Amino acid sequence: MMILLRRWVFYLKIAFLDLFRLRTSLILHVVIVTGICLPILILLGLKRGHIAELRHELVTSPTGRQVTISVGGRGELLTPAIISKLETELGSVDLIIPDTERVAD
């Protein structure tokens, strides 16, 4: 048992001295592996963490849903052809509601 323990101590001593002798190579390998893995882990964290949290907040927030409404002020009837023309002209308009009943001028 004592001989086995001595061998392990000897092997650990040799491994430590070998690491100390090759410390520049070891540091270089650590930097390379860190440089490859760290950006991947950061991007995964952003995708699953912060961005997912912002997306969930945008979907559940009542102020996150914004609908832009355009009213046809030219006095023309909103036929399907005119509605499609307005949708192509006004890029920021999400929804066009036809004026079916005028309550007040």
DOTORMI-611630 format. One record per atom (N, C-alpha, C): residue number from 0; residue in three letters; atom name; x, y, z. Coordinates in nm, 2 decimals, decimal comma, always signed. Layout:
REM residues N
+-----+------+------+--------+--------+--------+
| pos | code | site |     xx |     yy |     zz |
+-----+------+------+--------+--------+--------+
| NUM |  ala |   CA |      X |      Y |      Z |
...
+-----+------+------+--------+--------+--------+
This chain:
REM residues 105
+-----+------+------+--------+--------+--------+
| pos | code | site |     xx |     yy |     zz |
+-----+------+------+--------+--------+--------+
|   0 |  met |    N |  +0,08 |  -0,12 |  +0,00 |
|   0 |  met |   CA |  +0,00 |  +0,00 |  +0,00 |
|   0 |  met |    C |  +0,09 |  +0,12 |  +0,00 |
|   1 |  met |    N |  +0,19 |  +0,12 |  +0,08 |
|   1 |  met |   CA |  +0,28 |  +0,24 |  +0,09 |
|   1 |  met |    C |  +0,36 |  +0,26 |  -0,04 |
|   2 |  ile |    N |  +0,39 |  +0,15 |  -0,11 |
|   2 |  ile |   CA |  +0,46 |  +0,16 |  -0,24 |
|   2 |  ile |    C |  +0,36 |  +0,23 |  -0,35 |
|   3 |  leu |    N |  +0,24 |  +0,19 |  -0,34 |
|   3 |  leu |   CA |  +0,14 |  +0,25 |  -0,43 |
|   3 |  leu |    C |  +0,12 |  +0,40 |  -0,41 |
|   4 |  leu |    N |  +0,12 |  +0,44 |  -0,28 |
|   4 |  leu |   CA |  +0,11 |  +0,58 |  -0,25 |
|   4 |  leu |    C |  +0,23 |  +0,66 |  -0,29 |
|   5 |  arg |    N |  +0,35 |  +0,60 |  -0,28 |
|   5 |  arg |   CA |  +0,47 |  +0,66 |  -0,32 |
|   5 |  arg |    C |  +0,47 |  +0,68 |  -0,47 |
|   6 |  arg |    N |  +0,42 |  +0,58 |  -0,55 |
|   6 |  arg |   CA |  +0,41 |  +0,60 |  -0,69 |
|   6 |  arg |    C |  +0,32 |  +0,71 |  -0,73 |
|   7 |  trp |    N |  +0,20 |  +0,72 |  -0,66 |
|   7 |  trp |   CA |  +0,11 |  +0,83 |  -0,69 |
|   7 |  trp |    C |  +0,17 |  +0,96 |  -0,66 |
|   8 |  val |    N |  +0,24 |  +0,98 |  -0,55 |
|   8 |  val |   CA |  +0,30 |  +1,10 |  -0,52 |
|   8 |  val |    C |  +0,41 |  +1,13 |  -0,62 |
|   9 |  phe |    N |  +0,48 |  +1,03 |  -0,66 |
|   9 |  phe |   CA |  +0,59 |  +1,05 |  -0,76 |
|   9 |  phe |    C |  +0,53 |  +1,10 |  -0,90 |
|  10 |  tyr |    N |  +0,42 |  +1,03 |  -0,94 |
|  10 |  tyr |   CA |  +0,35 |  +1,07 |  -1,06 |
|  10 |  tyr |    C |  +0,29 |  +1,21 |  -1,06 |
|  11 |  leu |    N |  +0,23 |  +1,24 |  -0,95 |
|  11 |  leu |   CA |  +0,18 |  +1,38 |  -0,93 |
|  11 |  leu |    C |  +0,29 |  +1,48 |  -0,93 |
|  12 |  lys |    N |  +0,40 |  +1,45 |  -0,87 |
|  12 |  lys |   CA |  +0,52 |  +1,54 |  -0,87 |
|  12 |  lys |    C |  +0,57 |  +1,56 |  -1,02 |
|  13 |  ile |    N |  +0,58 |  +1,45 |  -1,09 |
|  13 |  ile |   CA |  +0,62 |  +1,46 |  -1,23 |
|  13 |  ile |    C |  +0,52 |  +1,54 |  -1,31 |
|  14 |  ala |    N |  +0,40 |  +1,52 |  -1,29 |
|  14 |  ala |   CA |  +0,29 |  +1,59 |  -1,37 |
|  14 |  ala |    C |  +0,30 |  +1,74 |  -1,34 |
|  15 |  phe |    N |  +0,31 |  +1,77 |  -1,21 |
|  15 |  phe |   CA |  +0,32 |  +1,92 |  -1,17 |
|  15 |  phe |    C |  +0,45 |  +1,98 |  -1,23 |
|  16 |  leu |    N |  +0,56 |  +1,91 |  -1,23 |
|  16 |  leu |   CA |  +0,68 |  +1,97 |  -1,29 |
|  16 |  leu |    C |  +0,67 |  +1,98 |  -1,44 |
|  17 |  asp |    N |  +0,60 |  +1,89 |  -1,50 |
|  17 |  asp |   CA |  +0,58 |  +1,89 |  -1,65 |
|  17 |  asp |    C |  +0,49 |  +2,01 |  -1,68 |
|  18 |  leu |    N |  +0,38 |  +2,03 |  -1,60 |
|  18 |  leu |   CA |  +0,30 |  +2,15 |  -1,62 |
|  18 |  leu |    C |  +0,37 |  +2,28 |  -1,60 |
|  19 |  phe |    N |  +0,46 |  +2,28 |  -1,50 |
|  19 |  phe |   CA |  +0,53 |  +2,40 |  -1,48 |
|  19 |  phe |    C |  +0,63 |  +2,43 |  -1,59 |
|  20 |  arg |    N |  +0,69 |  +2,32 |  -1,65 |
|  20 |  arg |   CA |  +0,78 |  +2,34 |  -1,76 |
|  20 |  arg |    C |  +0,71 |  +2,38 |  -1,88 |
|  21 |  leu |    N |  +0,59 |  +2,33 |  -1,91 |
|  21 |  leu |   CA |  +0,52 |  +2,37 |  -2,03 |
|  21 |  leu |    C |  +0,41 |  +2,47 |  -2,00 |
|  22 |  arg |    N |  +0,44 |  +2,56 |  -1,90 |
|  22 |  arg |   CA |  +0,33 |  +2,66 |  -1,86 |
|  22 |  arg |    C |  +0,29 |  +2,75 |  -1,97 |
|  23 |  thr |    N |  +0,38 |  +2,79 |  -2,06 |
|  23 |  thr |   CA |  +0,35 |  +2,88 |  -2,17 |
|  23 |  thr |    C |  +0,25 |  +2,81 |  -2,27 |
|  24 |  ser |    N |  +0,28 |  +2,69 |  -2,29 |
|  24 |  ser |   CA |  +0,19 |  +2,61 |  -2,38 |
|  24 |  ser |    C |  +0,06 |  +2,59 |  -2,32 |
|  25 |  leu |    N |  +0,06 |  +2,56 |  -2,19 |
|  25 |  leu |   CA |  -0,07 |  +2,54 |  -2,12 |
|  25 |  leu |    C |  -0,15 |  +2,67 |  -2,11 |
|  26 |  ile |    N |  -0,09 |  +2,78 |  -2,09 |
|  26 |  ile |   CA |  -0,16 |  +2,91 |  -2,09 |
|  26 |  ile |    C |  -0,22 |  +2,94 |  -2,23 |
|  27 |  leu |    N |  -0,14 |  +2,91 |  -2,33 |
|  27 |  leu |   CA |  -0,19 |  +2,93 |  -2,47 |
|  27 |  leu |    C |  -0,31 |  +2,84 |  -2,50 |
|  28 |  his |    N |  -0,31 |  +2,72 |  -2,46 |
|  28 |  his |   CA |  -0,42 |  +2,63 |  -2,48 |
|  28 |  his |    C |  -0,55 |  +2,68 |  -2,40 |
|  29 |  val |    N |  -0,53 |  +2,72 |  -2,28 |
|  29 |  val |   CA |  -0,64 |  +2,78 |  -2,20 |
|  29 |  val |    C |  -0,70 |  +2,90 |  -2,27 |
|  30 |  val |    N |  -0,61 |  +2,99 |  -2,32 |
|  30 |  val |   CA |  -0,66 |  +3,11 |  -2,38 |
|  30 |  val |    C |  -0,74 |  +3,07 |  -2,51 |
|  31 |  ile |    N |  -0,69 |  +2,98 |  -2,59 |
|  31 |  ile |   CA |  -0,75 |  +2,94 |  -2,71 |
|  31 |  ile |    C |  -0,89 |  +2,88 |  -2,68 |
|  32 |  val |    N |  -0,90 |  +2,79 |  -2,59 |
|  32 |  val |   CA |  -1,02 |  +2,72 |  -2,55 |
|  32 |  val |    C |  -1,12 |  +2,83 |  -2,50 |
|  33 |  thr |    N |  -1,07 |  +2,92 |  -2,42 |
|  33 |  thr |   CA |  -1,16 |  +3,02 |  -2,36 |
|  33 |  thr |    C |  -1,21 |  +3,11 |  -2,47 |
|  34 |  gly |    N |  -1,12 |  +3,15 |  -2,57 |
|  34 |  gly |   CA |  -1,16 |  +3,24 |  -2,68 |
|  34 |  gly |    C |  -1,26 |  +3,17 |  -2,77 |
|  35 |  ile |    N |  -1,26 |  +3,04 |  -2,78 |
|  35 |  ile |   CA |  -1,36 |  +2,97 |  -2,86 |
|  35 |  ile |    C |  -1,49 |  +2,96 |  -2,79 |
|  36 |  cys |    N |  -1,49 |  +2,91 |  -2,66 |
|  36 |  cys |   CA |  -1,61 |  +2,88 |  -2,59 |
|  36 |  cys |    C |  -1,68 |  +3,00 |  -2,53 |
|  37 |  leu |    N |  -1,61 |  +3,10 |  -2,49 |
|  37 |  leu |   CA |  -1,67 |  +3,22 |  -2,42 |
|  37 |  leu |    C |  -1,77 |  +3,29 |  -2,51 |
|  38 |  pro |    N |  -1,74 |  +3,33 |  -2,63 |
|  38 |  pro |   CA |  -1,84 |  +3,39 |  -2,72 |
|  38 |  pro |    C |  -1,96 |  +3,31 |  -2,74 |
|  39 |  ile |    N |  -1,94 |  +3,18 |  -2,76 |
|  39 |  ile |   CA |  -2,06 |  +3,09 |  -2,78 |
|  39 |  ile |    C |  -2,15 |  +3,09 |  -2,66 |
|  40 |  leu |    N |  -2,09 |  +3,08 |  -2,54 |
|  40 |  leu |   CA |  -2,17 |  +3,08 |  -2,42 |
|  40 |  leu |    C |  -2,24 |  +3,21 |  -2,40 |
|  41 |  ile |    N |  -2,17 |  +3,32 |  -2,43 |
|  41 |  ile |   CA |  -2,23 |  +3,45 |  -2,42 |
|  41 |  ile |    C |  -2,35 |  +3,46 |  -2,51 |
|  42 |  leu |    N |  -2,34 |  +3,42 |  -2,64 |
|  42 |  leu |   CA |  -2,45 |  +3,43 |  -2,73 |
|  42 |  leu |    C |  -2,56 |  +3,34 |  -2,69 |
|  43 |  leu |    N |  -2,53 |  +3,22 |  -2,64 |
|  43 |  leu |   CA |  -2,64 |  +3,13 |  -2,59 |
|  43 |  leu |    C |  -2,71 |  +3,20 |  -2,47 |
|  44 |  gly |    N |  -2,64 |  +3,26 |  -2,39 |
|  44 |  gly |   CA |  -2,70 |  +3,32 |  -2,27 |
|  44 |  gly |    C |  -2,79 |  +3,44 |  -2,31 |
|  45 |  leu |    N |  -2,74 |  +3,52 |  -2,41 |
|  45 |  leu |   CA |  -2,82 |  +3,63 |  -2,46 |
|  45 |  leu |    C |  -2,95 |  +3,57 |  -2,53 |
|  46 |  lys |    N |  -2,94 |  +3,47 |  -2,61 |
|  46 |  lys |   CA |  -3,05 |  +3,42 |  -2,68 |
|  46 |  lys |    C |  -3,15 |  +3,36 |  -2,58 |
|  47 |  arg |    N |  -3,11 |  +3,28 |  -2,49 |
|  47 |  arg |   CA |  -3,20 |  +3,21 |  -2,40 |
|  47 |  arg |    C |  -3,24 |  +3,30 |  -2,28 |
|  48 |  gly |    N |  -3,16 |  +3,40 |  -2,24 |
|  48 |  gly |   CA |  -3,18 |  +3,47 |  -2,12 |
|  48 |  gly |    C |  -3,24 |  +3,61 |  -2,15 |
|  49 |  his |    N |  -3,16 |  +3,70 |  -2,18 |
|  49 |  his |   CA |  -3,20 |  +3,84 |  -2,19 |
|  49 |  his |    C |  -3,30 |  +3,87 |  -2,31 |
|  50 |  ile |    N |  -3,27 |  +3,81 |  -2,42 |
|  50 |  ile |   CA |  -3,36 |  +3,84 |  -2,54 |
|  50 |  ile |    C |  -3,49 |  +3,77 |  -2,52 |
|  51 |  ala |    N |  -3,49 |  +3,65 |  -2,47 |
|  51 |  ala |   CA |  -3,62 |  +3,58 |  -2,44 |
|  51 |  ala |    C |  -3,70 |  +3,65 |  -2,34 |
|  52 |  glu |    N |  -3,63 |  +3,71 |  -2,24 |
|  52 |  glu |   CA |  -3,70 |  +3,79 |  -2,14 |
|  52 |  glu |    C |  -3,77 |  +3,91 |  -2,20 |
|  53 |  leu |    N |  -3,69 |  +3,98 |  -2,29 |
|  53 |  leu |   CA |  -3,74 |  +4,10 |  -2,36 |
|  53 |  leu |    C |  -3,86 |  +4,06 |  -2,45 |
|  54 |  arg |    N |  -3,85 |  +3,95 |  -2,52 |
|  54 |  arg |   CA |  -3,95 |  +3,91 |  -2,61 |
|  54 |  arg |    C |  -4,08 |  +3,87 |  -2,53 |
|  55 |  his |    N |  -4,07 |  +3,81 |  -2,42 |
|  55 |  his |   CA |  -4,18 |  +3,77 |  -2,33 |
|  55 |  his |    C |  -4,25 |  +3,90 |  -2,28 |
|  56 |  glu |    N |  -4,16 |  +4,00 |  -2,24 |
|  56 |  glu |   CA |  -4,22 |  +4,12 |  -2,19 |
|  56 |  glu |    C |  -4,29 |  +4,20 |  -2,30 |
|  57 |  leu |    N |  -4,24 |  +4,20 |  -2,42 |
|  57 |  leu |   CA |  -4,30 |  +4,27 |  -2,53 |
|  57 |  leu |    C |  -4,44 |  +4,20 |  -2,56 |
|  58 |  val |    N |  -4,45 |  +4,07 |  -2,56 |
|  58 |  val |   CA |  -4,57 |  +4,00 |  -2,59 |
|  58 |  val |    C |  -4,68 |  +4,02 |  -2,49 |
|  59 |  thr |    N |  -4,64 |  +4,02 |  -2,36 |
|  59 |  thr |   CA |  -4,73 |  +4,03 |  -2,25 |
|  59 |  thr |    C |  -4,77 |  +4,17 |  -2,21 |
|  60 |  ser |    N |  -4,69 |  +4,27 |  -2,25 |
|  60 |  ser |   CA |  -4,72 |  +4,41 |  -2,22 |
|  60 |  ser |    C |  -4,83 |  +4,46 |  -2,30 |
|  61 |  pro |    N |  -4,93 |  +4,53 |  -2,24 |
|  61 |  pro |   CA |  -5,03 |  +4,59 |  -2,33 |
|  61 |  pro |    C |  -4,98 |  +4,71 |  -2,41 |
|  62 |  thr |    N |  -4,87 |  +4,78 |  -2,36 |
|  62 |  thr |   CA |  -4,82 |  +4,89 |  -2,44 |
|  62 |  thr |    C |  -4,72 |  +4,84 |  -2,55 |
|  63 |  gly |    N |  -4,69 |  +4,71 |  -2,54 |
|  63 |  gly |   CA |  -4,60 |  +4,65 |  -2,64 |
|  63 |  gly |    C |  -4,67 |  +4,63 |  -2,78 |
|  64 |  arg |    N |  -4,80 |  +4,61 |  -2,77 |
|  64 |  arg |   CA |  -4,87 |  +4,59 |  -2,90 |
|  64 |  arg |    C |  -4,93 |  +4,73 |  -2,95 |
|  65 |  gln |    N |  -4,87 |  +4,77 |  -3,06 |
|  65 |  gln |   CA |  -4,91 |  +4,90 |  -3,11 |
|  65 |  gln |    C |  -4,97 |  +4,88 |  -3,25 |
|  66 |  val |    N |  -5,09 |  +4,94 |  -3,27 |
|  66 |  val |   CA |  -5,15 |  +4,93 |  -3,40 |
|  66 |  val |    C |  -5,17 |  +5,07 |  -3,45 |
|  67 |  thr |    N |  -5,12 |  +5,09 |  -3,57 |
|  67 |  thr |   CA |  -5,13 |  +5,22 |  -3,63 |
|  67 |  thr |    C |  -5,25 |  +5,22 |  -3,72 |
|  68 |  ile |    N |  -5,34 |  +5,32 |  -3,70 |
|  68 |  ile |   CA |  -5,47 |  +5,32 |  -3,78 |
|  68 |  ile |    C |  -5,46 |  +5,44 |  -3,87 |
|  69 |  ser |    N |  -5,50 |  +5,42 |  -3,99 |
|  69 |  ser |   CA |  -5,51 |  +5,53 |  -4,09 |
|  69 |  ser |    C |  -5,65 |  +5,56 |  -4,13 |
|  70 |  val |    N |  -5,69 |  +5,68 |  -4,13 |
|  70 |  val |   CA |  -5,82 |  +5,72 |  -4,17 |
|  70 |  val |    C |  -5,81 |  +5,79 |  -4,31 |
|  71 |  gly |    N |  -5,90 |  +5,74 |  -4,40 |
|  71 |  gly |   CA |  -5,89 |  +5,79 |  -4,54 |
|  71 |  gly |    C |  -5,96 |  +5,93 |  -4,53 |
|  72 |  gly |    N |  -5,89 |  +6,04 |  -4,54 |
|  72 |  gly |   CA |  -5,95 |  +6,17 |  -4,54 |
|  72 |  gly |    C |  -5,98 |  +6,23 |  -4,67 |
|  73 |  arg |    N |  -5,97 |  +6,15 |  -4,78 |
|  73 |  arg |   CA |  -6,00 |  +6,20 |  -4,91 |
|  73 |  arg |    C |  -6,15 |  +6,19 |  -4,95 |
|  74 |  gly |    N |  -6,23 |  +6,13 |  -4,86 |
|  74 |  gly |   CA |  -6,37 |  +6,12 |  -4,89 |
|  74 |  gly |    C |  -6,41 |  +6,01 |  -4,98 |
|  75 |  glu |    N |  -6,31 |  +5,92 |  -5,01 |
|  75 |  glu |   CA |  -6,34 |  +5,81 |  -5,10 |
|  75 |  glu |    C |  -6,39 |  +5,68 |  -5,02 |
|  76 |  leu |    N |  -6,47 |  +5,60 |  -5,08 |
|  76 |  leu |   CA |  -6,51 |  +5,48 |  -5,02 |
|  76 |  leu |    C |  -6,39 |  +5,38 |  -5,01 |
|  77 |  leu |    N |  -6,39 |  +5,31 |  -4,90 |
|  77 |  leu |   CA |  -6,28 |  +5,22 |  -4,88 |
|  77 |  leu |    C |  -6,31 |  +5,08 |  -4,94 |
|  78 |  thr |    N |  -6,29 |  +5,06 |  -5,06 |
|  78 |  thr |   CA |  -6,31 |  +4,94 |  -5,13 |
|  78 |  thr |    C |  -6,19 |  +4,85 |  -5,11 |
|  79 |  pro |    N |  -6,20 |  +4,72 |  -5,13 |
|  79 |  pro |   CA |  -6,08 |  +4,64 |  -5,12 |
|  79 |  pro |    C |  -5,96 |  +4,68 |  -5,20 |
|  80 |  ala |    N |  -5,98 |  +4,74 |  -5,32 |
|  80 |  ala |   CA |  -5,87 |  +4,79 |  -5,40 |
|  80 |  ala |    C |  -5,81 |  +4,91 |  -5,34 |
|  81 |  ile |    N |  -5,89 |  +5,00 |  -5,28 |
|  81 |  ile |   CA |  -5,83 |  +5,12 |  -5,22 |
|  81 |  ile |    C |  -5,76 |  +5,08 |  -5,09 |
|  82 |  ile |    N |  -5,81 |  +4,99 |  -5,02 |
|  82 |  ile |   CA |  -5,74 |  +4,94 |  -4,89 |
|  82 |  ile |    C |  -5,61 |  +4,88 |  -4,93 |
|  83 |  ser |    N |  -5,60 |  +4,80 |  -5,03 |
|  83 |  ser |   CA |  -5,47 |  +4,74 |  -5,07 |
|  83 |  ser |    C |  -5,37 |  +4,85 |  -5,12 |
|  84 |  lys |    N |  -5,43 |  +4,95 |  -5,19 |
|  84 |  lys |   CA |  -5,34 |  +5,06 |  -5,23 |
|  84 |  lys |    C |  -5,29 |  +5,14 |  -5,12 |
|  85 |  leu |    N |  -5,37 |  +5,16 |  -5,01 |
|  85 |  leu |   CA |  -5,33 |  +5,24 |  -4,89 |
|  85 |  leu |    C |  -5,22 |  +5,16 |  -4,82 |
|  86 |  glu |    N |  -5,24 |  +5,02 |  -4,81 |
|  86 |  glu |   CA |  -5,14 |  +4,94 |  -4,74 |
|  86 |  glu |    C |  -5,01 |  +4,94 |  -4,81 |
|  87 |  thr |    N |  -5,00 |  +4,95 |  -4,94 |
|  87 |  thr |   CA |  -4,88 |  +4,96 |  -5,01 |
|  87 |  thr |    C |  -4,82 |  +5,10 |  -5,00 |
|  88 |  glu |    N |  -4,90 |  +5,20 |  -5,00 |
|  88 |  glu |   CA |  -4,85 |  +5,34 |  -4,99 |
|  88 |  glu |    C |  -4,79 |  +5,37 |  -4,85 |
|  89 |  leu |    N |  -4,87 |  +5,33 |  -4,75 |
|  89 |  leu |   CA |  -4,83 |  +5,36 |  -4,61 |
|  89 |  leu |    C |  -4,76 |  +5,24 |  -4,55 |
|  90 |  gly |    N |  -4,63 |  +5,24 |  -4,55 |
|  90 |  gly |   CA |  -4,56 |  +5,12 |  -4,50 |
|  90 |  gly |    C |  -4,58 |  +5,10 |  -4,35 |
|  91 |  ser |    N |  -4,59 |  +5,20 |  -4,28 |
|  91 |  ser |   CA |  -4,60 |  +5,19 |  -4,13 |
|  91 |  ser |    C |  -4,74 |  +5,15 |  -4,08 |
|  92 |  val |    N |  -4,84 |  +5,15 |  -4,17 |
|  92 |  val |   CA |  -4,97 |  +5,12 |  -4,12 |
|  92 |  val |    C |  -4,99 |  +4,97 |  -4,12 |
|  93 |  asp |    N |  -5,04 |  +4,92 |  -4,00 |
|  93 |  asp |   CA |  -5,06 |  +4,78 |  -3,98 |
|  93 |  asp |    C |  -5,20 |  +4,74 |  -4,01 |
|  94 |  leu |    N |  -5,30 |  +4,83 |  -3,99 |
|  94 |  leu |   CA |  -5,44 |  +4,79 |  -4,01 |
|  94 |  leu |    C |  -5,52 |  +4,91 |  -4,06 |
|  95 |  ile |    N |  -5,60 |  +4,89 |  -4,15 |
|  95 |  ile |   CA |  -5,69 |  +4,99 |  -4,20 |
|  95 |  ile |    C |  -5,83 |  +4,95 |  -4,18 |
|  96 |  ile |    N |  -5,91 |  +5,03 |  -4,10 |
|  96 |  ile |   CA |  -6,04 |  +5,00 |  -4,07 |
|  96 |  ile |    C |  -6,13 |  +5,09 |  -4,15 |
|  97 |  pro |    N |  -6,22 |  +5,03 |  -4,23 |
|  97 |  pro |   CA |  -6,31 |  +5,11 |  -4,32 |
|  97 |  pro |    C |  -6,41 |  +5,19 |  -4,23 |
|  98 |  asp |    N |  -6,44 |  +5,31 |  -4,28 |
|  98 |  asp |   CA |  -6,53 |  +5,40 |  -4,21 |
|  98 |  asp |    C |  -6,67 |  +5,36 |  -4,25 |
|  99 |  thr |    N |  -6,74 |  +5,28 |  -4,16 |
|  99 |  thr |   CA |  -6,87 |  +5,23 |  -4,19 |
|  99 |  thr |    C |  -6,98 |  +5,32 |  -4,14 |
| 100 |  glu |    N |  -6,96 |  +5,39 |  -4,03 |
| 100 |  glu |   CA |  -7,06 |  +5,48 |  -3,98 |
| 100 |  glu |    C |  -7,00 |  +5,60 |  -3,92 |
| 101 |  arg |    N |  -7,04 |  +5,71 |  -3,97 |
| 101 |  arg |   CA |  -6,97 |  +5,84 |  -3,92 |
| 101 |  arg |    C |  -7,05 |  +5,89 |  -3,81 |
| 102 |  val |    N |  -6,99 |  +5,90 |  -3,69 |
| 102 |  val |   CA |  -7,06 |  +5,95 |  -3,57 |
| 102 |  val |    C |  -7,05 |  +6,10 |  -3,56 |
| 103 |  ala |    N |  -6,94 |  +6,16 |  -3,60 |
| 103 |  ala |   CA |  -6,93 |  +6,31 |  -3,59 |
| 103 |  ala |    C |  -6,84 |  +6,35 |  -3,70 |
| 104 |  asp |    N |  -6,85 |  +6,48 |  -3,74 |
| 104 |  asp |   CA |  -6,75 |  +6,53 |  -3,84 |
| 104 |  asp |    C |  -6,63 |  +6,58 |  -3,77 |
+-----+------+------+--------+--------+--------+
